[in-house]
Amino acid sequence: MTLSPAGAVDLRVESVEAVLDRVERSLQVRIDPGTVIRKRRSVGGRTDRNTWVRVERRSFQRIAAQGGNGLEAAAVLHGVAMPRWYAGLSWRDQNEPVMWRADEVEFVTGEPVGRAALVVEDPQLPDSWWAGLNASMDALAAESTPRVATPDTESITQDLVIATVRQSFPQVPDLVIDEWAPAHADLTWANVMGPEFCVIDWEDWGTAPRGLDAATLWGNALAVPALADRVRDERRPDLESRSGRLMALFVCAKIAGPYAHEADPRLEPARKAAVRLIQELQVR
């Protein structure tokens, strides 16, 4: 069966009042309007019972590939610092080939380390934060799941890695991934909390090449060399594996590829890092 594509919608500018009303009635909560955070594909807010409700709009195509219950599915993971999941609600949109999903989770104190995916200033994270990162990422990698990770909404496959890297760095002859493991798949600085470590937004998690999460966090720290170096030091076993080097190059290809923005503070560091990574991959 061929699924019709859903129309592009940006929830930062679209009306979501009817959606939030439905969620409030179904979950029997009230969402504080002053706490609502709107993103392109999701909306979230704090409730009157001191929980957090996250609402996502997801196309049928993405659901067919992965499912639409990432936060609920992540509730079975052990040893990973994340908000506790309490309840969920989903329904089919009457006009578009999309599903709406609402999840009520534990309200986590603290703030995202970054206001966006990347950081441009060193957040000065304590050693306890890095210990939390390492414990959670190691515990996640030890799990197993039939889910396939969807970084940037695309299912990550061997073919996707080849296509993404080759468009920017065609000189790399062998791009075969030799290790796969569960990953958050959107481990940006906006999805990690501080000063106490915690990971939020689990809708894209699933099996991915080893090192995807470490490479994502590292790549989004390239504008702050000391922070990028700290990520490399802390996640060295992942990033110095063959798969980890390929994931770092995969991230560099996204930053420095056809849609690169010259004002991106990560651009030049990514280009320099790519030269190093290509040399290392050719030696191995």
C-alpha positions, 0 to 999 in steps of 0.5 A: 500500500502506498501512503499519501504524504502529509502536508507540511505543518509548522506547529510553531505558527499553526493553531493548536488550541483544539488539539490541546483542548482534546488532550486536556479533556482526555487526560483530565489535566489542565496545561498552563498556557504560560509554560507551553513550548511550541516546536515544528512538530510538537507542543508541550506544557506543564500541567496542574498535577505537576507533570509535562504533556508532549503532543506530536503530529506524526505522518502515517509514513513515519508511523509505518516505519517506526510506530508512533509511541516512542516515549511509551516504548522507552519506558521499558529501558533500564539505567537511562536518566529520562522522565518517567512515562505515565500515560498516552493518547493517540488519534487519527487526524480527520483531514490529513494522513497523520496521527496525533500523539500525546504523552504525559510524563514526569516534570523534570526540573532544570533546563535544557543545556542548549536553547537549540540543537547546538551550543555556542558557549561552554555550558560549564557542566559538572563532572556529575553531568558527564557521569550521568551521560556515560551511565545512560548511554552505556545502559541504552546501548546494552538494550535491544529493540526492534525499533529503527532510529529516525534521526531528522525523521528518516529511518537510519539505514546503511543506504542512508549513511552511504548517500549522506556521506558520499554527497559531501565526501565521495573519496571514502571508499568503504562506508559499511557499518559494522556495529549497531545498537540502540540510540536516542537518535536526537541527542542534541543539546536541546534534548539534554537537561542540566545541571542534573543529567536527563534526556528528553524527547524519545520519539526517534529512538531505536537501533542505529549505528554505534556512535550516532548519539555521541557523534550528534552531541559532539557535532553540535558542540563544534562551535565550542572546541573545549566542549567538543573535546570533552565529548570526544574524551568522555565517549572515546570508545564509541567515537574511536570505533569504526562505526563511531568515526563513520557516524562523526563523518555522517554528522559532518556531512550534514553540517558541511553538505549541500545545504551548509550555511556559511554563518553556521559556527560549526561549519569550519570545524566540521570541515577540518574534522572531516579531513581527520576522520577520512584519514583515520578511516583510510588507515584502518 
